């Protein structure tokens, strides 16, 4: 397999030259990408940012008809899992410029994969990091790219190295501001250690937090071992683009990739937090069993709680409020909202006597009164108002048990 050259511009061309061999599971977010086209094939790297999305470079996806994604590999030819994806599932940045490597970033939509010790996602940076230069910080690049300028093929074993991020100004002294723009991160490459051809599209993560800050983009046309800075697409510059095209946000937020704000389909998200200790006031709620997937819950009593508005004209509550409601059938709910909104992935409750969930309760729990199992996530009320007497809607948890397990590891 030939490595895809890191692009060359006036002083420009990805791999890890003279790097270190990775251990099994050290970089579970790293994937190997074997691209195919009518004129041949090439090798690149990529990063898992969600169970169904891979982030890579636009110069990798450009011209390809398909890609085979190699997950969980340390030895390049021995992945734990492979998927072949057609180019119709590539989202290449619409403003990618192959001459100056502007917007050198692409997404690949994949079938959902289950996370393991050797296959997992990397966190995206927080939007607050957009103003950080990262200069002086240490970052890790990894890939199966060429291990020297004279090598003819990609490496057999995953390589990595720790680099120092340099300022944009330092990078501009080699490449100019047209290439080394504010949307680029560069690293120093002393002692002939650098990224190289075949590393293209792979990750650059902060050593301190393991957050993804760069996508391997270019090296100097003088060679990977020339000592000139190596360049990466700056991920913080594309957080909005990533979110708009994939639904993936900061790695601590996992929004359903198929969320539809018009119909509220798949209105569910996960938030990853540091571990907390359970007490009498802080504890988890039980997820429903898979066997409950076939229950309509219609006629059962359920409890909704939250600090939402206490009336249509009121403000959010100071004290946590709750009420017990009766769950109604989906068919009954569809009489008000239609099947596009009130789908089989939704639960609805009756709201008599002007009692209902309201703005500010969104995302909160609906638990069965009988066993305190979580069956719903507060999703919507009628546009006629919370006190209109029309049903309130909840995302049905049983419809997303597999999604929750895949993205969090929490079983049902």
PyMOL commands that set and color helices and strands:
alter all, ss='L'
color gray80, all
select helices_A, chain A and resi 58-61+87-89+127-131+168-175+190-192+235-246+290-294+330-341+352-354+397-408
alter helices_A, ss='H'
color red, helices_A
select strands_A, chain A and resi 20-21+30-37+40-50+53-56+66-71+81-86+90-92+106-109+123-124+138-143+159-166+184-187+203-206+211-218+230-234+253-255+269-271+286-287+301-306+321-328+346-349+365-368+373-380+392-396
alter strands_A, ss='S'
color yellow, strands_A
deselect
rebuild
show_as cartoon
